[in-house]
């Protein structure tokens, strides 16, 4: 069964894994991708999206990476 396409944009949030891998999660559909660097991660994200939507997704994939600034007092 093909997942419902309710959007023309997917948002992946990137986090660094403690084992040196990067992971990205798309929260609305629960798609998860892993890569060794950003280029690898982008390629895996595209592959996972194509697989998840059976090649029917047309739109924008936004990849957001946050940087935390920790202040200890």
LOKOL-513789 format. One record per atom (N, C-alpha, C): chain; x, y, z; residue in three letters. Coordinates in pm, whole numbers, plus 50000, padded with zeros to 5 digits. Each point is the difference from the previous one (the first is absolute). Example, Ala and Ser with C-alpha at 12.3 -4.5 7.8 and 13.67 -1.06 7.14 Angstrom:
<nodes>
A:51319:49431:50780:Ala
A:49911:50119:50000:Ala
A:50090:50120:50000:Ala
A:49965:50105:49928:Ser
A:50082:50119:50006:Ser
A:49923:50109:50073:Ser
</nodes>
This chain:
<nodes>
A:50083:49882:50000:Unk
A:49917:50118:50000:Unk
A:50088:50124:50000:Unk
A:49972:50094:49910:Unk
A:50079:50122:49988:Unk
A:49964:50098:50111:Unk
A:50103:50057:50072:Unk
A:49973:50100:50103:Unk
A:49933:50124:49939:Unk
A:49914:50063:50077:Unk
A:49933:50121:49953:Unk
A:50098:50115:49989:Unk
A:49994:50073:49890:Unk
A:50083:50118:49981:Unk
A:49918:50122:50038:Unk
A:50028:50056:50115:Unk
A:49926:50117:50046:Unk
A:50082:50127:49989:Unk
A:50121:49990:49956:Unk
A:50087:50116:49998:Unk
A:50091:49996:49878:Unk
A:50050:50115:49965:Unk
A:50099:50010:49892:Unk
A:50139:50026:50057:Unk
A:50012:49992:50134:Unk
A:50128:50025:50064:Unk
A:50020:49906:50117:Unk
A:50117:49942:50007:Unk
A:50037:49915:50113:Unk
A:50113:50069:50075:Unk
A:49998:49990:50133:Unk
A:50101:50063:50083:Unk
A:50072:49892:50081:Unk
A:50129:49986:49975:Unk
A:50083:49907:50076:Unk
A:50085:50082:50097:Unk
A:50008:49954:50124:Unk
A:50084:50063:50101:Unk
A:50119:49907:50024:Unk
A:50120:50056:49992:Unk
A:50125:49924:50010:Unk
A:50054:50007:50141:Unk
A:50044:49886:50049:Unk
A:50070:49993:50129:Unk
A:50126:49917:49980:Unk
A:50102:50029:50079:Unk
A:50124:49922:49994:Unk
A:49987:49882:50095:Unk
A:50036:49885:49951:Unk
A:49995:49878:50079:Unk
A:50131:49985:50074:Unk
A:49997:49940:50116:Unk
A:50122:49982:50079:Unk
A:50100:49905:49936:Unk
A:49960:49924:49902:Unk
A:50091:49907:49932:Unk
A:50061:50061:49874:Unk
A:49989:50131:49983:Unk
A:50059:50065:49884:Unk
A:49908:50008:49880:Unk
A:49882:49942:50008:Unk
A:49904:50010:49891:Unk
A:49909:50119:50021:Unk
A:49944:50047:49893:Unk
A:49898:50104:50007:Unk
A:49867:49932:49975:Unk
A:49897:50045:50068:Unk
A:49867:49946:49975:Unk
A:49906:50115:49974:Unk
A:49899:49975:49918:Unk
A:49899:50101:49968:Unk
A:49863:49936:50012:Unk
A:49907:50075:50059:Unk
A:49866:49948:50023:Unk
A:49898:50097:49942:Unk
A:49904:49946:49925:Unk
A:49886:50077:49949:Unk
A:49883:49965:50092:Unk
A:49951:50098:50075:Unk
A:49904:49975:50106:Unk
A:49859:49965:49959:Unk
A:49952:50049:49889:Unk
A:49862:49973:49961:Unk
A:49978:49859:49949:Unk
A:50097:49945:49931:Unk
A:49988:49867:49943:Unk
A:50090:49896:50067:Unk
A:50089:50047:50088:Unk
A:50087:49908:50073:Unk
A:50111:49939:49917:Unk
A:50045:50071:49898:Unk
A:50108:49950:49915:Unk
A:50133:50032:50068:Unk
A:50087:49900:50010:Unk
A:50130:50017:50066:Unk
A:50110:49961:49902:Unk
A:50107:50079:50000:Unk
A:50114:49973:49912:Unk
A:50130:50018:50078:Unk
A:50102:49924:49962:Unk
A:50131:50008:50063:Unk
A:50107:50018:49893:Unk
A:50104:50078:50033:Unk
A:50111:50020:49908:Unk
A:50126:50037:50075:Unk
A:50113:49982:49932:Unk
A:50129:50031:50062:Unk
A:50034:50147:49995:Unk
A:49947:50071:49901:Unk
A:50022:50145:49988:Unk
A:49875:50060:49933:Unk
A:49997:50129:49983:Unk
A:49880:50066:49948:Unk
A:49967:49956:49858:Unk
A:50098:49983:49915:Unk
A:49975:49957:49863:Unk
A:49940:49859:49996:Unk
A:50058:49912:50078:Unk
A:49948:49864:50011:Unk
A:49857:50002:50057:Unk
A:49977:50080:50100:Unk
A:49868:50011:50062:Unk
A:49896:50051:49901:Unk
A:50036:50099:49919:Unk
A:49907:50052:49898:Unk
A:49959:49890:49903:Unk
A:50097:49922:49955:Unk
A:49971:49892:49906:Unk
A:49910:49893:50062:Unk
A:50025:49967:50125:Unk
A:49918:49900:50068:Unk
A:49859:50054:50023:Unk
A:49986:50129:50034:Unk
A:49869:50060:50019:Unk
A:49917:49990:49872:Unk
A:50061:50036:49888:Unk
A:49930:49993:49871:Unk
A:49957:49856:49972:Unk
A:50088:49904:50024:Unk
A:49968:49860:49979:Unk
A:49884:49955:50089:Unk
A:50005:50037:50128:Unk
A:49894:49962:50094:Unk
A:49866:50063:49962:Unk
A:50001:50125:49956:Unk
A:49875:50066:49959:Unk
A:49942:49932:49877:Unk
A:50085:49968:49904:Unk
A:49953:49930:49880:Unk
A:49940:49865:50035:Unk
A:50066:49929:50090:Unk
A:49948:49870:50042:Unk
A:49868:50015:50075:Unk
A:49993:50093:50092:Unk
A:49882:50018:50084:Unk
A:49876:50035:49918:Unk
A:50018:50090:49903:Unk
A:49888:50045:49918:Unk
A:49992:49929:49865:Unk
A:50074:49891:49986:Unk
A:50000:49923:49876:Unk
A:50027:50087:49877:Unk
A:50088:50098:50015:Unk
A:50038:50086:49889:Unk
A:49900:50108:49964:Unk
A:49894:50017:50081:Unk
A:49895:50096:49967:Unk
A:50013:50136:50067:Unk
A:50101:50022:50085:Unk
A:50015:50131:50064:Unk
A:50061:50099:49904:Unk
A:49935:50114:49984:Unk
A:50052:50112:49921:Unk
A:49992:50124:50088:Unk
A:50112:50057:50030:Unk
A:50001:50117:50086:Unk
A:50139:50030:50051:Unk
A:50005:50059:50118:Unk
A:50125:50045:50061:Unk
A:50031:49913:50121:Unk
A:50127:49963:50011:Unk
A:50049:49936:50122:Unk
A:50089:50102:50068:Unk
A:49959:50043:50117:Unk
A:50077:50098:50078:Unk
A:50077:49923:50108:Unk
A:50130:50026:50009:Unk
A:50085:49935:50101:Unk
A:50048:50109:50095:Unk
A:49962:49986:50126:Unk
A:50032:50102:50099:Unk
A:50095:49942:50104:Unk
A:50110:50071:50021:Unk
A:50098:49957:50099:Unk
A:50019:50111:50102:Unk
A:49973:49966:50124:Unk
A:50011:50099:50107:Unk
A:50137:49993:50064:Unk
A:50042:50112:50052:Unk
A:50126:50007:50073:Unk
A:49968:50050:50141:Unk
A:50031:49919:50099:Unk
A:49975:50040:50138:Unk
A:50119:50076:50055:Unk
A:49971:50103:50074:Unk
A:50101:50076:50073:Unk
A:49969:49979:50147:Unk
A:50089:49930:50069:Unk
A:49976:49968:50140:Unk
A:50078:50098:50087:Unk
A:49930:50059:50092:Unk
A:50060:50093:50096:Unk
A:49980:49942:50139:Unk
A:50107:49976:50069:Unk
A:49991:49948:50138:Unk
A:50025:50115:50097:Unk
A:49917:50004:50099:Unk
A:50020:50105:50103:Unk
A:50001:49939:50137:Unk
</nodes>
